Amino acid sequence: MPSAAWSSASSPASASPGGFPRGSRVLDAGCGDGQVAIFLASKGLRLTGIDVMVRHLQNSWRNIRKAGLPAGQVEVLYADYHHLEHIPDALYDGVYTMETLLHATDPAAALAGFFRVLRPGGRLVLHESEHPEDTGDRQGRDKVEKTAAINELAAMPTNQVTASGFYRKLLEDTGFVDIEEEDLSENIRPLARLIYAIEIVPYYIIRLFRLDRYFVNVIAGVRGFTGESPWSYVVIDATKPGGTSEDGSEKKEE
């Protein structure tokens, strides 16, 4: 299962987080406040995080200082994952996103960049959401419209087009192989239920005063749990062709 390869990082005794040997270079595309990058770096990986939000970068730098990791174990830079031209080819053993590709204005360009900076045999792991297609009836159209409103307010254009199978096809078109997908919606649902319980009262106040655009996360949290803006949470693991197999021979592209 794709998520299982990364779950080994949750074990303090793990010497191979994410299935990568210690010292492997990994890119966090859209690192936010850097917590995931810091955690993986603490398990022995060499992390580079990139983000375009200055506020996120400032929080990341502060969190990295607090973590007290060895110099060079994790770094965070200002960069747009659509434009990775400054990064050499085949530099990274792994690339991952954590609910960030949904903000992409050109997901195909982003994936092409990830593909280029991965070494042959390197892995890309996406943690993203997908949404059901319009069923054509009134209820289906209403759900699509409510999801579209959230996507517009939260600057999530890719999230508007992520029907089931969207990422798989995009990965195949980019050239990735060995694509595996796991639906973790049921694992996420307890957290979604907690968010709903916390936000349901503020939600009605926000709706009463028409303040949706200022509190889009609250709107998304409540509607996502109630099914008004349905979603599924998926982890997709894909590999760049090439590299070597377990016996040391070169892998052939299919």
Backbone torsions as a table, in degrees:
resi	resn	phi	psi	omega
1	MET	NA	140.5	-175.4
2	PRO	-61.2	-38.8	-177.6
3	SER	-70.8	-26.4	-176.9
4	ALA	-62.7	-33.6	-179.2
5	ALA	-64.0	-31.3	179.9
6	TRP	-91.5	-21.2	-175.9
7	SER	-68.3	-19.3	178.3
8	SER	-61.8	-21.5	178.8
9	ALA	-67.5	-17.1	-178.9
10	SER	-78.6	-10.6	179.4
11	SER	-91.0	122.7	-179.2
12	PRO	-57.6	-27.3	-176.8
13	ALA	-86.8	-2.7	-174.6
14	SER	-65.8	127.1	174.8
15	ALA	-98.2	-1.6	-175.5
16	SER	-141.0	66.2	-177.9
17	PRO	-61.3	134.5	179.3
18	GLY	69.2	12.3	-177.7
19	GLY	81.1	4.3	179.8
20	PHE	-98.6	142.2	173.4
21	PRO	-63.2	151.5	175.7
22	ARG	-56.7	138.7	-178.8
23	GLY	95.5	-8.3	178.0
24	SER	-63.1	146.6	-179.2
25	ARG	-95.1	128.9	-175.8
26	VAL	-133.0	138.7	179.3
27	LEU	-105.3	126.5	173.8
28	ASP	-98.8	105.7	-175.3
29	ALA	-90.1	100.8	-175.0
30	GLY	92.8	64.6	-165.4
31	CYS	-81.6	-9.0	-179.5
32	GLY	58.9	-130.8	-178.0
33	ASP	-86.7	8.0	170.9
34	GLY	83.4	4.4	-173.8
35	GLN	-65.1	-41.1	179.8
36	VAL	-66.7	-44.0	178.8
37	ALA	-60.7	-42.4	179.6
38	ILE	-63.5	-42.0	-179.7
39	PHE	-62.4	-47.7	-179.5
40	LEU	-66.9	-36.4	177.1
41	ALA	-63.7	-34.5	179.5
42	SER	-67.0	-16.9	178.5
43	LYS	-95.7	5.3	172.9
44	GLY	110.5	-3.8	176.8
45	LEU	-83.9	155.9	176.3
46	ARG	-100.9	111.0	-171.1
47	LEU	-104.7	137.8	167.1
48	THR	-121.2	122.1	176.8
49	GLY	-106.6	142.8	175.8
50	ILE	-129.5	148.2	178.5
51	ASP	-159.4	157.8	178.9
52	VAL	-106.8	-2.8	179.6
53	MET	-95.4	114.1	-177.5
54	VAL	-59.1	-39.0	178.8
55	ARG	-59.8	-42.2	177.5
56	HIS	-62.8	-43.2	-178.9
57	LEU	-63.2	-42.0	178.7
58	GLN	-61.4	-42.0	176.8
59	ASN	-64.6	-39.4	179.1
60	SER	-62.0	-48.2	-179.1
61	TRP	-60.6	-40.0	178.2
62	ARG	-65.0	-43.6	-179.4
63	ASN	-66.8	-35.7	178.2
64	ILE	-65.1	-42.8	177.9
65	ARG	-60.6	-41.9	-179.8
66	LYS	-66.1	-32.6	-176.4
67	ALA	-67.8	-28.2	177.1
68	GLY	66.3	31.6	179.3
69	LEU	-76.0	159.5	177.8
70	PRO	-58.3	149.0	179.6
71	ALA	-57.2	133.5	178.2
72	GLY	86.8	-6.1	-179.3
73	GLN	-70.7	-34.7	177.4
74	VAL	-147.6	134.1	175.7
75	GLU	-134.5	150.8	-179.2
76	VAL	-128.9	130.4	-173.1
77	LEU	-128.5	154.8	172.3
78	TYR	-79.1	116.6	177.8
79	ALA	-164.3	152.1	178.9
80	ASP	-101.1	124.5	-176.5
81	TYR	-68.8	-7.2	171.0
82	HIS	-76.8	-21.3	-172.6
83	HIS	-130.6	89.4	-178.1
84	LEU	-107.8	24.4	-175.4
85	GLU	-59.7	-25.3	-178.7
86	HIS	-76.8	-8.9	-178.9
87	ILE	-97.1	129.9	179.7
88	PRO	-62.3	156.6	175.9
89	ASP	-60.9	147.0	169.9
90	ALA	53.8	36.3	-178.0
91	LEU	-82.3	-30.7	-170.1
92	TYR	-109.4	146.7	173.5
93	ASP	-83.1	-25.1	-179.1
94	GLY	-152.5	153.1	173.4
95	VAL	-135.6	141.5	174.8
96	TYR	-142.4	156.6	171.1
97	THR	-124.5	147.2	177.0
98	MET	-124.7	88.0	177.8
99	GLU	57.9	39.2	-179.2
100	THR	-119.4	-25.6	-178.1
101	LEU	-67.6	-20.1	177.8
102	LEU	-64.5	-17.5	176.9
103	HIS	-87.8	-3.6	-175.6
104	ALA	-65.0	138.8	172.4
105	THR	-88.3	-20.3	178.0
106	ASP	-144.5	81.5	-175.9
107	PRO	-61.2	-31.0	178.9
108	ALA	-64.2	-41.1	178.2
109	ALA	-66.1	-39.8	178.9
110	ALA	-62.2	-46.0	-179.7
111	LEU	-66.0	-36.1	177.2
112	ALA	-62.5	-38.4	176.7
113	GLY	-66.4	-42.2	177.3
114	PHE	-60.5	-43.2	-179.4
115	PHE	-59.4	-44.8	-177.2
116	ARG	-65.5	-42.1	-174.8
117	VAL	-81.3	-9.7	174.8
118	LEU	-80.3	142.1	171.9
119	ARG	-71.7	158.4	172.7
120	PRO	-56.7	130.0	-175.5
121	GLY	89.1	-6.1	178.7
122	GLY	-71.8	159.7	-173.5
123	ARG	-118.9	143.3	172.9
124	LEU	-113.4	131.0	178.0
125	VAL	-125.2	119.8	179.6
126	LEU	-104.6	129.9	172.2
127	HIS	-113.5	98.2	-171.2
128	GLU	-141.7	178.7	178.4
129	SER	-116.9	151.5	174.3
130	GLU	-124.8	157.2	-176.2
131	HIS	-129.1	146.0	179.0
132	PRO	-66.8	152.4	178.1
133	GLU	-76.0	162.8	176.5
134	ASP	-61.6	123.4	-179.3
135	THR	-79.8	-8.8	177.5
136	GLY	92.9	-18.2	178.5
137	ASP	-89.2	175.4	-175.8
138	ARG	-62.0	-42.4	-179.6
139	GLN	-63.5	-42.4	179.4
140	GLY	-63.3	-42.9	178.8
141	ARG	-64.2	-37.8	179.8
142	ASP	-63.3	-41.7	178.9
143	LYS	-64.9	-41.7	179.3
144	VAL	-63.3	-42.2	-179.6
145	GLU	-65.0	-40.7	179.6
146	LYS	-68.4	-37.8	176.4
147	THR	-65.4	-41.4	179.7
148	ALA	-61.7	-38.9	179.4
149	ALA	-63.2	-42.2	178.2
150	ILE	-65.2	-44.8	-178.7
151	ASN	-60.8	-38.7	179.6
152	GLU	-67.2	-45.0	-178.7
153	LEU	-67.0	-34.1	-175.7
154	ALA	-96.6	7.6	179.9
155	ALA	54.6	56.7	-179.8
156	MET	-125.2	67.4	-176.8
157	PRO	-62.7	-38.0	180.0
158	THR	-66.8	-32.5	179.2
159	ASN	-61.2	-21.0	-179.3
160	GLN	-75.6	-20.6	-172.7
161	VAL	-116.9	11.1	-174.2
162	THR	-89.8	63.7	170.7
163	ALA	-68.4	164.6	-179.1
164	SER	-53.4	130.7	179.5
165	GLY	91.6	-5.0	-177.1
166	PHE	-59.1	-51.3	-175.7
167	TYR	-68.7	-37.9	179.2
168	ARG	-58.6	-47.4	-179.4
169	LYS	-63.9	-41.5	-179.9
170	LEU	-63.0	-40.9	178.5
171	LEU	-65.6	-42.8	177.8
172	GLU	-61.5	-44.1	-179.7
173	ASP	-64.3	-29.2	179.9
174	THR	-76.4	-24.8	179.6
175	GLY	117.3	1.6	178.4
176	PHE	-71.5	152.9	179.1
177	VAL	-129.0	177.4	178.3
178	ASP	50.1	49.2	-176.1
179	ILE	-83.7	123.7	177.8
180	GLU	-124.1	140.5	-178.8
181	GLU	-128.8	137.3	177.7
182	GLU	-129.4	131.7	177.9
183	ASP	-91.0	115.0	-178.6
184	LEU	-107.3	22.7	-176.3
185	SER	-56.1	-42.9	-178.1
186	GLU	-67.1	-28.4	176.6
187	ASN	-70.8	-31.8	-177.2
188	ILE	-84.2	-23.4	-171.1
189	ARG	-58.8	-38.2	177.0
190	PRO	-58.7	-39.5	176.6
191	LEU	-66.8	-40.4	178.1
192	ALA	-61.7	-37.2	178.9
193	ARG	-66.0	-40.6	178.5
194	LEU	-64.5	-44.3	178.5
195	ILE	-60.6	-42.1	178.4
196	TYR	-59.7	-45.6	-178.3
197	ALA	-62.3	-36.7	-179.7
198	ILE	-74.0	-35.1	-168.3
199	GLU	-102.2	-6.9	-173.0
200	ILE	-63.5	-40.8	179.0
201	VAL	-68.6	-49.9	174.8
202	PRO	-56.7	-34.2	179.9
203	TYR	-56.4	-48.0	-177.5
204	TYR	-68.5	-32.7	175.8
205	ILE	-67.0	-43.8	178.4
206	ILE	-61.0	-44.1	179.6
207	ARG	-66.0	-39.0	-179.1
208	LEU	-60.3	-41.5	-177.5
209	PHE	-98.2	9.7	175.8
210	ARG	54.6	51.5	-178.3
211	LEU	-107.2	22.7	-174.4
212	ASP	-50.4	-45.1	-173.2
213	ARG	-65.2	-19.8	-179.5
214	TYR	-93.1	-14.0	-176.8
215	PHE	-136.1	50.2	-173.6
216	VAL	-64.4	-30.9	179.4
217	ASN	-65.5	-35.5	176.9
218	VAL	-66.8	-45.5	179.0
219	ILE	-59.5	-46.4	-179.0
220	ALA	-65.3	-40.1	-178.6
221	GLY	-63.3	-43.8	-179.0
222	VAL	-71.8	-47.9	-177.4
223	ARG	-68.1	-32.1	177.7
224	GLY	-65.3	-38.2	-179.2
225	PHE	-75.1	-39.2	-177.0
226	THR	-77.1	-13.3	-178.9
227	GLY	92.8	0.2	177.0
228	GLU	-67.3	-30.1	175.1
229	SER	-131.6	77.0	-169.3
230	PRO	-68.8	157.1	-177.9
231	TRP	-154.7	164.4	166.7
232	SER	-132.9	141.1	-177.9
233	TYR	-100.5	119.6	-174.4
234	VAL	-122.7	149.3	171.0
235	VAL	-117.9	124.1	-176.0
236	ILE	-121.7	124.9	-177.6
237	ASP	-111.6	127.3	-179.2
238	ALA	-138.8	155.5	-174.7
239	THR	-123.9	140.6	171.9
240	LYS	-80.2	129.1	-177.2
241	PRO	-57.6	152.0	178.3
242	GLY	110.2	-158.9	-177.9
243	GLY	81.8	-163.5	-178.8
244	THR	-125.0	150.1	177.4
245	SER	-86.6	-179.9	-176.2
246	GLU	-62.1	-27.9	-179.5
247	ASP	-87.6	4.2	176.7
248	GLY	90.8	-6.1	179.1
249	SER	-80.4	157.2	-178.8
250	GLU	-74.0	134.1	176.4
251	LYS	-74.4	139.3	178.8
252	LYS	-97.9	139.7	176.7
253	GLU	-73.3	134.4	-179.3
254	GLU	-80.0	NA	NA
